[in-house]
Amino acid sequence: MAASARLGEKEVNVDSAIFSSQTERTAWRIATHHLGCGQRDPVKMIVDAIEQERARCIDLIEAAGFSSDDLSPFIADPHADW
């Protein structure tokens, strides 16, 4: 549920005022998760974000009716053999 607040004469959606996009919200969620666990390595945060995005893409492809078997193995596993 989005929070809202009055700013002067205009009502502002607080969520969109703080974060300009879903991508930014996702980045902050990942960063706060890692920072909250005491981790400070930005590379691990980026790896986590890439892996989450890869999984999201696979989920979208499967939701569109395609099988994950039809995908290039590199989408699911970037370390797959050529």
N, C-alpha and C positions, 0 to 999 in steps of 0.2 A: 504494500500500500504506500503510495507516494505521500510524502508530507508536504504541506503547503504553508506559506506564511505571507502576511501582508507586508509589502514593501512600498511605503508611500501609499499611492492610490491603486497600486497594481498587486494582484495576488501572484506569487511566484512559486513554482514547483521547486521545493528545496533540493530534491534529488538532482534535477537538471541544472539547478543553479550551482551546485557543488561540482558535479561531474557532467561534462559536456556530451559524453557519448557512452554507449554500452561498452566500448573498448576501454575507455578510461576507467569505468566502474570495475571492469574485470581486472585491469592492471592493478588498481588499488586493492581489490580483494586478495589477489595473489600476493602482493607486496606485504599487506598487513598480516596475512597468514604466516609468511616466512619471518617477518620481523617480530611478530608475536611469539614465535618459537625460538627467538634469539639468534636466528640466522642473519648474516649480513652479506652473504655472497650474492651479488646481483646476477651472476651467471646461472646459479641454481634457480633463481626466480624466473629468468627468461626461459630456461629449459622447461620448467613447469608450465609456463604459459604456452609454449610451442606444443608440448604434449597434450595439453587440454584442448588447444585449437585443432590439432590433428584428430583427436577423439571426437570432437564436435562435428568436424567435416565428415567423418565416417558415419556418425549417427544421422546426419542430414542425407547422405547418399542412401543409406539403408531406409530411411523414412520415405524417400522418393520411390522406393520399390525395387531398388537394385540390391543385389547381394554383395556382401563384402568380398566374396570370392571373385567377383568381376573386377575388383579394383587392382591397381598396380600394387604389388607387395610393398613398395616403398612408401605408400601413404600410411599404412599401418605400422611398418617397421623400416625406418630409414637405413637400417644396417643390413637389410636383406642382400643376399648374393645377387650379382648381376647375372 
